[in-house]
Structure formats: structure tokens, C-alpha cells
Amino acid sequence: MNEKLAVANQAMQTGDFETAVTTLSEATQLDPSRDLLWARLGDANLGAGPKQTDTTQKAKRYGDAVSDYQKAIDLKKQAMAASPKPEDGKTLAAYYNNLGQAEARTGQLEESVKAYDQAAQLNPPGAAQYYYNQGAVLTIVAKWTKPTPLSTSPSQLIQPKRMRTTRRA
């Protein structure tokens, strides 16, 4: 399992996210109970998204990343309930941070903001980074919406579009 993780990490460092996705998918099939494998699969899918030229495939990668991070979070919470470790909060906060990024890329903006809030609550020393990321999401949303005249009906308001942001660790 560690070998697959090492191969995937090397592939991601070189920008070969397809190899990383394939390798980590195999690893999660062999051991679906390891939160780290799911989180790294989320990282690989999130990294593969921008490289997709087909918008359907891009959306699929981001959606897969959301699912992968959610699975990692669920597994980490189970592990913490059974046997908590001092670094668990920081790890779980990182998972929520990355979940927020993936949700933002899929247009799930409210969920993204909630994920960043959760990260900040779990790891207060890292809160500045999580709130910075949340601020980036909110800033982009604000740019998408335009001031509307008072006579504009709610059905005429501009809806936020899917956003593109840079990934923060």
C-alpha cells in the first residue's frame, strides 16, 4: 500500500494526475478504510480537473474530488472516535480545506464556505489560511454578482457561475 502511495505522490509531483488517480483508485479498492488514500485520491482528482479539456470530464473530476474528500473525512472521524490522536484535528482540518476547494470548483459555494469554517474550528492555528481561502471564494462570488436596480425582480438576479480558484494547502 505504501508503494502505491509513493508512486501516486511522485506522479502528482510531476503533474501526472492520471497515473495518480489510477494508482490511488487501485489502492482504495485494496484498502478502502484508510482516510489518507481517499484524501490523496481527492488531491489527484482536484489536480486532474484543470488538465481536462472536456468540460464534462472536468466537472466529473471535481465531483469525484468532493466525494473522495468526504469519504476521507468520514473515515477520519470514525478513527478519531475510536482512538483519537493529537494531530487528528489538524489532519481533518486539511481534509475540510481541500473539500472546500473542490466544492467551490463544482459551484457548491455554500458548502464550500461551511467546509472552510469547519477547518478553522478544527485547527485554530491554521484558521488564517482557511479564512483566506474562504475569502477568495466569497470575493469571486461577489465579482459574479452585479448590483441590480431596485426595480429588478428576484427572478432577474444574476446567479453565480462555477468558479475557478487556485488550490491552497
Secondary structure, DSSP 8 states (H G I E B T S, - for coil): -HHHHHHHHHHHHTT-HHHHHHHHHHHHHH-TT-HHHHHHHHHHHHHHGGG-SSHHHHHHHHHHHHHHHHHHHHHHHHHHHHS--TTHHHHHHHHHHHHHHHHHHTT-HHHHHHHHHHHHHH-GGGHHHHHHHHHHHHHHHHHHS----TT--GGGS------------
